[in-house]
Amino acid sequence: MQQYRYTPSFGGLPSRNPEDSKVLIISCPLETTTTYKKGTREGPQAILLASYNLELYDEELDDIPAEVGIYTHPDLSLSLGNLKKALEEIENFTFNIIDYKHFPVFLGGEHTITKAILRAYTKKYDSFSILHLDAHSDLRGEYEGTENSHACALREASEKIKIVQVGIRSMSEEEKDYVKERENIKIYFDYKLQEKFDAFVVEDILKNLEEEVYITLDFDVFNPSEMPAVGTPEPGGLSWYQVLYLLREVFKNKKVIGADFVEFSPIPGLVYPDYMAARLIYKTIGYYKKYSLRA
């Protein structure tokens, strides 16, 4: 067992008792199978440090999302040399915290952490769906000799749970054939979204989601001109306001039961992607506070 380094608090907020907080931030600095640009292990801490510079008032919501109570959990003590064991540790941690009724926000790390998180959710929830925002389908059966690759992050869950994928613009022929065999996977390809992304498209996405939704967001869903700090940047992609629009409507219309933000790979000397990532997470917390906690 190896303890990762000191964990900064999100937003530089004073430490609070977890029982007095509605939102729980969990860093999972796991990186074992990334195949292009390395550095996702540094992602959670870079996001947390950047969050110190956030303005806590949100002009869109006319509110201070931080008042919901945000507790930043220390980095998980993961068995970094043993991927299978590390995933079991993430799964066990997730399984235990779900009952505490916090809104959990996981920071990756590579996308493989989502596989472990969803294992816990499938044990706790009878029915929910997954909103998967990503440039890649991540539905391979295995990649480079392991089924625990980041390229396989959603495969296991897709065998049990309905998945709606948004922003996909890179997939293998194997994944294409697999999706054809499944009735529970709906893909909104990026090339189609570039032709039309409006209220009707978002409404269609919502119709394909169950009442309870888990969100997994790979930062490469964004256009790399806005978010270059990812492991595998792909041409095209969604914009800041398109992603916010979709997230806002999901929180308005569904019960979001958790979220993860993965594959952020900081670029030394370039700070705006770090800040953008932190701001996105804070916006998500704001939507949770406004829509999920409404009377």
Legacy VTK file of the C-alpha trace (Angstrom):
# vtk DataFile Version 3.0
C-alpha trace
ASCII
DATASET POLYDATA
POINTS 295 float
0.000 0.000 0.000
1.413 3.379 -0.979
-0.001 6.663 0.277
-0.058 9.373 -2.382
1.080 12.845 -1.436
-0.759 15.545 0.489
-4.190 16.388 -0.934
-5.065 20.096 -1.304
-8.672 20.941 -0.466
-10.962 21.826 -3.347
-11.225 25.595 -3.691
-8.835 26.028 -0.786
-11.899 25.678 1.410
-11.424 25.017 5.130
-11.680 21.385 6.123
-15.183 20.436 7.153
-16.624 17.425 8.840
-17.747 15.071 6.049
-21.093 14.666 7.808
-21.694 18.415 7.358
-20.916 18.340 3.624
-23.100 17.303 0.719
-20.287 16.910 -1.834
-17.349 14.552 -1.475
-14.263 15.013 -3.687
-12.161 11.861 -4.078
-8.807 11.804 -5.866
-7.850 8.568 -7.610
-4.360 9.254 -9.023
-4.134 5.917 -10.827
-2.102 5.611 -14.017
-1.001 2.254 -15.328
-2.332 1.644 -18.848
-2.249 5.044 -20.584
-0.907 4.575 -24.105
-0.036 7.996 -25.536
0.692 11.034 -23.375
1.421 10.140 -19.767
0.661 12.271 -16.739
-2.910 11.489 -15.653
-1.548 10.508 -12.242
-0.761 14.193 -11.749
-4.266 15.277 -12.793
-6.156 15.301 -9.483
-3.595 17.386 -7.636
-3.247 19.855 -10.529
-7.028 20.337 -10.572
-7.206 20.813 -6.816
-4.360 23.337 -6.806
-5.960 25.289 -9.659
-9.262 25.333 -7.782
-7.669 27.647 -5.193
-8.098 30.415 -7.776
-11.830 29.930 -8.350
-14.277 32.723 -7.665
-16.774 31.000 -5.381
-19.715 33.083 -6.633
-21.235 31.689 -9.853
-22.720 34.332 -12.134
-24.907 31.889 -14.084
-26.516 30.409 -10.987
-26.391 33.643 -8.954
-25.251 31.493 -6.077
-22.225 30.246 -4.153
-22.068 26.496 -4.857
-19.406 25.990 -2.150
-22.034 26.668 0.499
-23.411 23.191 -0.169
-20.422 21.900 1.807
-17.483 20.337 -0.028
-15.261 17.804 1.688
-12.008 16.822 -0.022
-11.084 13.290 0.941
-7.363 12.452 1.191
-6.000 10.659 -1.862
-6.807 6.980 -1.726
-3.962 4.727 -0.649
-3.849 2.631 -3.802
-1.645 -0.331 -4.538
-0.010 1.472 -7.426
2.079 -1.515 -8.518
-0.919 -3.848 -8.694
-3.692 -2.621 -11.006
-6.184 -5.356 -10.129
-5.788 -4.709 -6.416
-5.964 -0.924 -6.896
-9.289 -1.314 -8.720
-10.598 -3.493 -5.897
-9.610 -0.762 -3.426
-11.467 1.898 -5.436
-14.504 -0.363 -5.714
-14.569 -1.080 -1.969
-14.160 2.589 -1.078
-16.959 3.581 -3.456
-19.265 0.857 -2.163
-18.823 2.127 1.389
-19.331 5.829 0.694
-22.482 5.478 -1.430
-24.567 4.882 1.701
-23.402 8.173 3.254
-25.673 10.092 0.830
-22.960 12.483 -0.311
-22.678 13.473 -3.952
-19.348 11.836 -4.876
-17.039 13.465 -7.420
-14.066 11.306 -8.404
-10.947 12.842 -9.960
-8.745 10.663 -12.155
-6.277 9.359 -13.039
-6.875 7.218 -16.067
-10.360 6.186 -17.146
-9.912 2.701 -15.721
-11.000 4.057 -12.320
-14.540 4.273 -13.729
-14.649 0.507 -14.160
-14.099 0.026 -10.425
-16.520 2.792 -9.436
-19.302 1.360 -11.588
-18.811 -2.095 -10.096
-19.775 -0.599 -6.744
-22.744 1.301 -8.173
-24.143 -1.803 -9.850
-24.137 -3.524 -6.461
-25.993 -0.633 -4.803
-28.474 0.461 -7.467
-31.086 -1.733 -9.115
-31.412 0.543 -12.118
-29.439 3.504 -13.447
-27.831 4.643 -16.662
-24.452 6.088 -17.561
-23.841 9.334 -19.405
-20.415 8.945 -20.953
-18.800 12.086 -22.413
-15.648 11.159 -24.284
-13.786 11.237 -27.580
-13.360 7.449 -27.399
-15.877 4.657 -26.864
-13.667 2.743 -24.385
-15.639 -0.427 -25.152
-12.833 -2.806 -26.139
-12.874 -6.265 -24.630
-9.155 -5.942 -23.955
-6.299 -3.760 -25.067
-2.573 -4.453 -24.984
-3.198 -7.707 -23.179
-5.463 -6.504 -20.371
-9.196 -6.055 -19.905
-8.386 -3.375 -17.305
-7.006 -0.933 -19.860
-8.359 2.605 -20.007
-9.555 1.633 -23.513
-11.886 -0.915 -21.873
-13.240 1.332 -19.108
-16.934 1.067 -20.075
-17.034 -2.469 -21.530
-17.881 -4.348 -18.333
-20.619 -1.894 -17.342
-22.081 -1.962 -20.853
-22.922 -5.638 -20.397
-25.356 -4.725 -17.606
-26.270 -1.042 -17.790
-27.666 1.368 -20.362
-24.980 3.735 -21.637
-25.394 6.965 -23.574
-22.137 8.112 -25.162
-21.714 11.713 -26.316
-18.905 13.233 -28.365
-17.407 9.996 -29.665
-15.032 10.519 -32.572
-12.659 7.563 -32.345
-13.496 3.859 -32.056
-12.170 0.546 -33.266
-13.922 -1.827 -35.654
-14.229 -4.263 -32.750
-16.139 -1.637 -30.776
-18.352 -0.817 -33.766
-19.329 -4.481 -34.120
-19.917 -4.798 -30.385
-22.246 -1.776 -30.295
-24.276 -3.228 -33.177
-25.008 -6.262 -31.003
-26.164 -4.194 -28.030
-29.514 -2.490 -27.596
-28.455 -0.671 -24.428
-25.749 1.547 -25.982
-26.689 4.798 -27.705
-23.929 6.851 -29.323
-24.098 10.513 -30.296
-21.115 10.797 -32.624
-19.215 14.035 -32.667
-19.462 14.505 -36.438
-23.245 14.499 -36.103
-23.183 16.870 -33.131
-21.054 19.301 -35.144
-23.871 19.421 -37.694
-26.480 20.049 -35.026
-26.253 20.517 -31.287
-29.377 22.140 -29.928
-32.236 21.701 -27.477
-33.765 18.913 -29.573
-30.547 16.895 -29.495
-30.188 17.372 -25.733
-33.831 16.380 -25.258
-33.166 13.191 -27.221
-30.136 12.419 -25.034
-32.295 12.860 -21.923
-34.957 10.508 -23.315
-32.351 7.779 -23.626
-31.250 8.090 -19.992
-32.893 6.385 -17.034
-34.190 8.436 -14.110
-30.944 7.905 -12.166
-27.725 8.782 -13.975
-24.024 8.371 -13.298
-21.794 10.753 -15.284
-18.304 9.884 -16.466
-16.443 12.626 -18.321
-13.129 12.194 -20.083
-11.624 15.641 -20.640
-10.837 14.736 -24.246
-14.553 15.144 -25.021
-13.621 18.827 -25.413
-12.092 20.282 -28.524
-8.324 20.198 -27.883
-8.079 23.909 -28.671
-10.001 24.431 -25.415
-8.640 21.449 -23.472
-5.213 20.312 -24.721
-4.145 18.650 -21.449
-5.372 15.125 -22.170
-3.733 11.785 -22.811
-5.084 11.333 -26.342
-6.322 14.561 -27.969
-8.665 14.072 -30.929
-9.625 16.660 -33.574
-13.154 17.987 -33.210
-14.963 17.784 -29.907
-17.479 19.728 -27.880
-17.122 23.264 -26.596
-17.220 24.549 -23.024
-20.774 25.843 -23.324
-22.079 22.745 -25.096
-20.833 20.547 -22.263
-22.253 22.900 -19.643
-25.608 22.981 -21.409
-25.822 19.201 -21.447
-24.727 18.819 -17.822
-27.183 21.488 -16.680
-30.103 19.805 -18.441
-29.201 16.395 -17.023
-29.175 17.778 -13.484
-32.460 19.591 -14.132
-34.264 16.530 -15.415
-32.582 13.496 -13.839
-31.240 12.340 -10.494
-27.459 12.340 -10.825
-25.992 9.819 -8.393
-22.283 10.508 -8.903
-19.667 11.678 -11.372
-16.059 11.219 -12.334
-13.694 13.427 -14.335
-10.765 11.551 -15.826
-7.771 11.553 -18.165
-6.609 15.069 -17.306
-2.884 15.225 -17.996
-1.369 18.580 -16.962
1.060 20.372 -19.267
3.959 21.974 -17.354
3.868 25.749 -17.684
0.348 25.835 -19.160
-2.150 26.546 -16.405
-5.414 27.372 -18.161
-6.413 23.719 -18.723
-5.980 23.077 -14.979
-8.236 25.997 -14.183
-10.796 24.959 -16.814
-10.957 21.477 -15.295
-11.447 22.910 -11.803
-14.112 25.322 -13.054
-15.995 22.494 -14.783
-16.108 20.510 -11.560
-17.269 23.574 -9.627
-19.999 24.209 -12.217
-21.109 20.598 -11.780
-21.300 21.088 -8.025
-23.346 24.223 -8.663
-25.830 22.320 -10.814
-26.072 19.649 -8.143
-26.788 22.261 -5.473
-29.388 24.116 -7.536
-31.275 21.201 -9.085
-30.621 18.051 -7.057
-31.165 19.653 -3.626
-34.221 21.673 -4.583
-37.283 21.223 -2.397
LINES 1 296
295 0 1 2 3 4 5 6 7 8 9 10 11 12 13 14 15 16 17 18 19 20 21 22 23 24 25 26 27 28 29 30 31 32 33 34 35 36 37 38 39 40 41 42 43 44 45 46 47 48 49 50 51 52 53 54 55 56 57 58 59 60 61 62 63 64 65 66 67 68 69 70 71 72 73 74 75 76 77 78 79 80 81 82 83 84 85 86 87 88 89 90 91 92 93 94 95 96 97 98 99 100 101 102 103 104 105 106 107 108 109 110 111 112 113 114 115 116 117 118 119 120 121 122 123 124 125 126 127 128 129 130 131 132 133 134 135 136 137 138 139 140 141 142 143 144 145 146 147 148 149 150 151 152 153 154 155 156 157 158 159 160 161 162 163 164 165 166 167 168 169 170 171 172 173 174 175 176 177 178 179 180 181 182 183 184 185 186 187 188 189 190 191 192 193 194 195 196 197 198 199 200 201 202 203 204 205 206 207 208 209 210 211 212 213 214 215 216 217 218 219 220 221 222 223 224 225 226 227 228 229 230 231 232 233 234 235 236 237 238 239 240 241 242 243 244 245 246 247 248 249 250 251 252 253 254 255 256 257 258 259 260 261 262 263 264 265 266 267 268 269 270 271 272 273 274 275 276 277 278 279 280 281 282 283 284 285 286 287 288 289 290 291 292 293 294
